[in-house]
């Protein structure tokens, strides 16, 4: 494996870690209106993700930074073609972060309700739009001979396939969030029982959405046509892990349910990058397949890749190690009567 291949898969790793980690705290915020019935339960939900959400967002910064430095042509075309989408995602994430800090600064119900809504939409909107982005990476953009995207910034972005991708990620993140709450809430609380019911409900919707997206990817995009000897290994693995969530919920194996929803995210994300890698492209062109951005043609110079390899070898283990330590320190379950107070939120 050369450095171009290595950094392509490291980009895949950063996106996978981001969707796995940020996916559950997006899901928790999306479930707030359904689960929280009073202020104590609102604080409890915040307490489950309070120590983690900002650390989880590190991975999207890492993904963008790594893509910019190692595949600048890919980065430029993707952000040029989808820049309104990325602006909305960025604004939603910024407002969501502000909501965590501002919500409890004023002891007034209307103030807290406003920031709860900001947090809700700041999670739902990026969850949907990230699915649109990943679908468009597969589907392609109108890339011209100058390696730039032609047309308007939102031309042909919201297609049936990309919308299906948006709903698939949104519902999968909500399911992942419900499973995370089963690990973080005390099992003898009404909030825990509502989270379990939510896992069943949103799990059913997520299953349907993911199956629709996979079928559309196979029929309309030929997503698995170039996978080689085992063209269905990743989508089959994603389906099996998704189905196993139901078994884990029925058996009340909360850890297994969370692991399986996480693996579903992992296999689904890896499937996207395998589809690109086996085609040898990082962004298909809908104008002419011959104008698609290739893996080698989009990469930085060898010196830049070598320098980034040293930087990654130093900092990537530190970031992962810190996050593991953080999750270990704040591993205790949360009760509504404790809420987020013990964590400073």
C-alpha positions as CSV (number, residue, x, y, z in Angstrom):
1,X,0.0,0.0,0.0
2,X,1.5,3.4,-1.0
3,X,0.9,6.7,0.7
4,X,-2.0,7.6,-1.6
5,X,-3.9,4.5,-0.6
6,X,-2.9,4.9,3.0
7,X,-4.3,8.4,3.3
8,X,-7.4,7.6,1.4
9,X,-8.2,4.9,4.0
10,X,-7.2,7.3,6.8
11,X,-9.8,9.7,5.5
12,X,-12.3,6.8,5.6
13,X,-11.2,6.2,9.2
14,X,-11.8,9.8,10.3
15,X,-15.3,9.9,8.7
16,X,-16.1,6.5,10.2
17,X,-15.1,7.6,13.7
18,X,-16.9,10.9,13.3
19,X,-20.2,9.2,12.3
20,X,-19.8,6.5,15.0
21,X,-19.1,9.0,17.8
22,X,-21.1,12.1,16.7
23,X,-23.9,9.9,15.5
24,X,-25.0,8.9,19.0
25,X,-24.9,12.4,20.4
26,X,-26.8,13.7,17.4
27,X,-29.3,10.9,18.1
28,X,-29.6,11.9,21.8
29,X,-30.4,15.5,20.9
30,X,-32.9,14.4,18.2
31,X,-34.7,12.3,20.8
32,X,-35.1,15.1,23.4
33,X,-38.7,16.2,22.5
34,X,-39.8,12.5,22.6
35,X,-38.0,11.5,25.8
36,X,-37.6,14.4,28.2
37,X,-40.8,15.3,30.1
38,X,-39.4,17.7,32.7
39,X,-36.3,19.8,33.4
40,X,-34.6,17.0,35.4
41,X,-34.8,14.7,32.4
42,X,-33.6,17.4,30.1
43,X,-30.5,17.7,32.3
44,X,-30.1,14.0,32.4
45,X,-30.0,13.7,28.6
46,X,-27.4,16.5,28.5
47,X,-25.4,14.7,31.1
48,X,-25.2,11.5,29.0
49,X,-23.4,13.4,26.2
50,X,-22.0,16.5,28.0
51,X,-18.5,15.2,28.5
52,X,-18.2,13.8,24.9
53,X,-19.9,15.9,22.3
54,X,-17.1,18.5,21.7
55,X,-14.5,15.7,21.6
56,X,-16.5,13.8,19.0
57,X,-16.6,16.9,16.7
58,X,-12.8,16.8,16.5
59,X,-13.1,14.0,13.9
60,X,-14.9,16.1,11.4
61,X,-12.2,18.8,11.7
62,X,-9.6,16.0,11.3
63,X,-11.4,14.6,8.2
64,X,-11.6,18.0,6.5
65,X,-8.0,18.9,7.4
66,X,-6.7,15.6,6.2
67,X,-8.6,15.7,3.0
68,X,-7.4,19.3,2.3
69,X,-3.8,18.4,2.9
70,X,-3.6,15.0,1.2
71,X,-6.3,15.2,-1.6
72,X,-6.7,19.0,-2.3
73,X,-8.3,18.4,-5.7
74,X,-11.0,16.2,-4.2
75,X,-11.5,18.6,-1.3
76,X,-11.8,21.6,-3.7
77,X,-14.3,20.0,-6.0
78,X,-16.4,18.5,-3.2
79,X,-16.6,21.7,-1.2
80,X,-17.1,23.8,-4.3
81,X,-20.0,21.7,-5.5
82,X,-21.6,21.3,-2.1
83,X,-20.5,24.4,-0.2
84,X,-24.1,25.6,0.8
85,X,-24.6,22.1,2.4
86,X,-21.3,22.4,4.3
87,X,-22.1,26.0,5.4
88,X,-25.5,24.8,6.8
89,X,-23.8,21.9,8.6
90,X,-21.1,24.2,10.0
91,X,-23.7,26.8,11.2
92,X,-25.8,24.0,12.8
93,X,-22.8,22.6,14.6
94,X,-21.8,26.1,15.9
95,X,-25.3,26.9,17.2
96,X,-25.6,23.4,18.7
97,X,-22.3,24.0,20.6
98,X,-23.6,27.4,21.8
99,X,-26.8,25.8,23.0
100,X,-24.9,23.6,25.4
101,X,-23.1,26.5,26.9
102,X,-26.0,29.0,27.0
103,X,-29.0,26.8,28.0
104,X,-28.5,27.0,31.7
105,X,-27.1,30.5,32.0
106,X,-30.6,32.0,32.4
107,X,-33.2,30.5,34.8
108,X,-36.2,31.1,32.5
109,X,-38.3,28.3,30.8
110,X,-38.6,30.2,27.5
111,X,-34.8,30.7,27.4
112,X,-34.2,27.0,28.0
113,X,-36.9,26.0,25.5
114,X,-35.3,28.1,22.8
115,X,-31.9,26.5,23.2
116,X,-33.4,23.1,23.4
117,X,-34.9,23.7,20.0
118,X,-31.6,25.0,18.7
119,X,-29.8,21.8,20.0
120,X,-32.5,19.7,18.4
121,X,-32.3,21.2,14.9
122,X,-28.5,21.5,15.2
123,X,-28.4,17.7,15.4
124,X,-31.2,16.7,13.0
125,X,-30.1,19.0,10.1
126,X,-26.4,17.8,10.0
127,X,-27.5,14.2,10.5
128,X,-29.7,14.5,7.3
129,X,-27.2,16.5,5.3
130,X,-24.2,14.2,6.0
131,X,-26.2,11.4,4.4
132,X,-26.8,13.7,1.4
133,X,-23.1,14.4,1.2
134,X,-22.1,10.7,1.3
135,X,-24.7,9.8,-1.3
136,X,-23.4,12.6,-3.6
137,X,-19.9,11.3,-3.2
138,X,-21.1,8.0,-4.7
139,X,-23.5,9.5,-7.2
140,X,-21.1,12.1,-8.4
141,X,-21.2,15.8,-9.3
142,X,-20.9,17.6,-12.6
143,X,-17.1,17.8,-12.6
144,X,-15.7,19.4,-15.8
145,X,-12.3,19.1,-17.5
146,X,-10.9,21.8,-15.3
147,X,-11.6,19.6,-12.2
148,X,-14.2,22.1,-11.0
149,X,-17.9,21.5,-10.5
150,X,-20.1,23.1,-13.2
151,X,-23.4,24.7,-12.7
152,X,-25.0,26.2,-9.6
153,X,-24.0,25.1,-6.1
154,X,-27.2,23.1,-5.5
155,X,-27.8,21.8,-9.0
156,X,-28.9,18.1,-8.9
157,X,-27.8,17.8,-5.2
158,X,-31.2,16.8,-3.8
159,X,-31.9,13.7,-5.9
160,X,-34.0,10.7,-4.8
161,X,-30.8,8.8,-4.0
162,X,-29.2,11.6,-1.9
163,X,-32.5,12.2,-0.1
164,X,-32.7,8.5,0.7
165,X,-29.2,8.7,2.0
166,X,-30.1,11.7,4.2
167,X,-33.0,9.8,5.8
168,X,-30.9,6.7,6.2
169,X,-28.2,8.5,8.2
170,X,-30.7,10.6,10.2
171,X,-32.7,7.5,11.4
172,X,-29.6,5.4,12.0
173,X,-28.1,8.1,14.2
174,X,-31.4,8.4,16.1
175,X,-31.3,4.6,16.7
176,X,-27.6,4.8,17.7
177,X,-28.5,7.6,20.2
178,X,-31.3,5.6,21.7
179,X,-28.9,2.6,22.2
180,X,-26.3,4.9,23.7
181,X,-28.9,6.1,26.2
182,X,-29.5,2.5,27.2
183,X,-25.9,2.4,28.3
184,X,-25.9,5.8,30.1
185,X,-29.2,6.0,31.9
186,X,-30.0,4.1,35.1
187,X,-32.2,1.1,34.3
188,X,-34.8,1.8,37.0
189,X,-35.9,5.2,35.6
190,X,-38.9,6.1,33.4
191,X,-36.4,7.9,31.1
192,X,-34.6,4.6,30.4
193,X,-37.8,2.8,29.6
194,X,-38.8,5.5,27.1
195,X,-35.4,5.3,25.6
196,X,-35.9,1.5,25.1
197,X,-39.3,2.1,23.4
198,X,-37.6,4.7,21.2
199,X,-35.0,2.2,20.1
200,X,-37.7,-0.2,18.9
201,X,-39.6,2.6,17.1
202,X,-36.7,4.3,15.4
203,X,-35.0,1.0,14.8
204,X,-37.9,-0.1,12.6
205,X,-37.8,3.2,10.6
206,X,-34.0,3.0,10.3
207,X,-34.2,-0.6,9.0
208,X,-36.6,0.5,6.2
209,X,-34.6,3.6,5.3
210,X,-31.3,1.7,5.1
211,X,-32.8,-1.1,3.0
212,X,-34.3,1.5,0.6
213,X,-30.9,3.3,0.3
214,X,-29.1,0.0,-0.3
215,X,-31.6,-1.1,-3.0
216,X,-31.4,2.3,-4.7
217,X,-27.6,2.1,-4.6
218,X,-27.6,-1.3,-6.2
219,X,-30.3,-0.5,-8.9
220,X,-29.6,3.1,-9.8
221,X,-26.0,3.6,-9.0
222,X,-24.4,0.2,-9.4
223,X,-22.9,0.7,-6.0
224,X,-21.6,-2.8,-5.5
225,X,-20.8,-3.6,-9.2
226,X,-17.0,-3.1,-8.8
227,X,-16.5,-4.7,-5.5
228,X,-14.7,-7.7,-6.9
229,X,-14.9,-11.3,-5.5
230,X,-17.1,-10.3,-2.5
231,X,-19.3,-7.6,-3.8
232,X,-21.8,-7.9,-1.0
233,X,-19.6,-8.4,2.0
234,X,-20.0,-4.9,3.5
235,X,-23.7,-4.3,2.7
236,X,-24.4,-7.8,4.0
237,X,-22.4,-7.1,7.2
238,X,-24.3,-3.8,7.6
239,X,-27.6,-5.6,7.2
240,X,-26.7,-8.4,9.7
241,X,-25.5,-6.0,12.3
242,X,-28.7,-3.9,11.8
243,X,-30.8,-7.1,12.2
244,X,-28.9,-8.1,15.3
245,X,-29.8,-4.9,17.0
246,X,-33.4,-6.2,17.3
247,X,-32.2,-9.4,18.9
248,X,-30.0,-7.5,21.3
249,X,-33.0,-5.2,22.3
250,X,-35.3,-8.2,22.8
251,X,-32.7,-9.9,25.0
252,X,-32.0,-6.6,26.8
253,X,-28.3,-6.7,25.9
254,X,-27.8,-3.0,25.9
255,X,-24.0,-3.1,25.2
256,X,-24.5,-5.4,22.3
257,X,-27.3,-3.2,20.8
258,X,-25.0,-0.2,20.9
259,X,-22.1,-2.1,19.4
260,X,-24.2,-3.4,16.6
261,X,-25.7,0.0,15.7
262,X,-22.1,1.3,15.8
263,X,-21.0,-1.5,13.5
264,X,-23.8,-0.7,11.1
265,X,-22.5,2.8,10.8
266,X,-19.0,1.5,10.3
267,X,-19.9,-1.0,7.6
268,X,-22.2,1.5,5.8
269,X,-19.4,4.2,5.8
270,X,-16.8,1.7,4.7
271,X,-19.0,0.6,1.9
272,X,-19.0,4.1,0.4
273,X,-15.2,4.3,0.4
274,X,-14.8,0.7,-0.9
275,X,-17.1,1.7,-3.8
276,X,-14.9,4.6,-4.6
277,X,-11.6,2.7,-4.1
278,X,-12.6,-0.2,-6.4
279,X,-13.5,2.3,-9.1
280,X,-10.2,4.2,-8.7
281,X,-12.1,7.5,-8.3
282,X,-12.8,9.8,-5.4
283,X,-15.6,11.8,-7.1
284,X,-17.4,10.6,-10.2
285,X,-18.3,13.1,-12.8
286,X,-21.9,13.1,-14.0
287,X,-20.8,15.1,-17.1
288,X,-18.5,12.5,-18.4
289,X,-17.1,9.4,-16.5
290,X,-13.7,10.2,-18.1
291,X,-13.6,13.4,-16.2
292,X,-14.0,11.8,-12.8
293,X,-11.5,12.7,-10.2
294,X,-9.1,9.8,-9.7
295,X,-7.3,8.6,-6.6
296,X,-3.8,9.3,-8.0
297,X,-4.8,12.5,-9.8
298,X,-6.3,14.1,-6.8
299,X,-3.5,13.4,-4.3
300,X,-0.9,15.8,-3.0
301,X,2.8,15.6,-3.9
302,X,4.8,12.7,-2.3
303,X,6.6,15.1,0.0
304,X,3.3,16.4,1.5
305,X,2.1,12.8,2.0
306,X,5.3,11.9,3.7
307,X,5.1,14.9,6.0
308,X,1.5,14.2,6.8
309,X,2.3,10.6,7.6
310,X,4.8,11.7,10.3
311,X,2.2,14.2,11.7
312,X,-0.5,11.5,11.7
313,X,1.8,9.0,13.4
314,X,2.3,11.4,16.3
315,X,-1.1,13.0,16.8
316,X,-3.6,10.3,15.8
317,X,-2.7,7.9,18.7
318,X,-2.8,10.9,21.1
319,X,-6.3,11.9,20.0
320,X,-7.6,8.3,20.2
321,X,-6.0,7.7,23.5
322,X,-7.4,10.9,25.0
323,X,-10.9,10.0,23.9
324,X,-10.7,6.5,25.3
325,X,-9.6,8.0,28.6
326,X,-12.4,10.5,28.5
327,X,-15.1,7.8,28.0
328,X,-13.6,5.7,30.8
329,X,-13.7,8.6,33.3
330,X,-17.3,9.5,32.5
331,X,-18.6,5.9,32.2
332,X,-21.1,6.1,35.2
333,X,-24.8,6.0,34.4
334,X,-26.9,9.1,34.8
335,X,-30.1,9.6,36.8
336,X,-32.7,12.3,36.2
337,X,-32.3,13.4,39.8
338,X,-28.6,13.9,39.2
339,X,-29.0,15.2,35.6
340,X,-26.1,17.0,34.1
341,X,-25.2,18.8,37.4
342,X,-22.4,16.3,38.2
343,X,-20.8,17.1,34.9
344,X,-21.1,20.8,35.1
345,X,-23.9,21.1,32.4
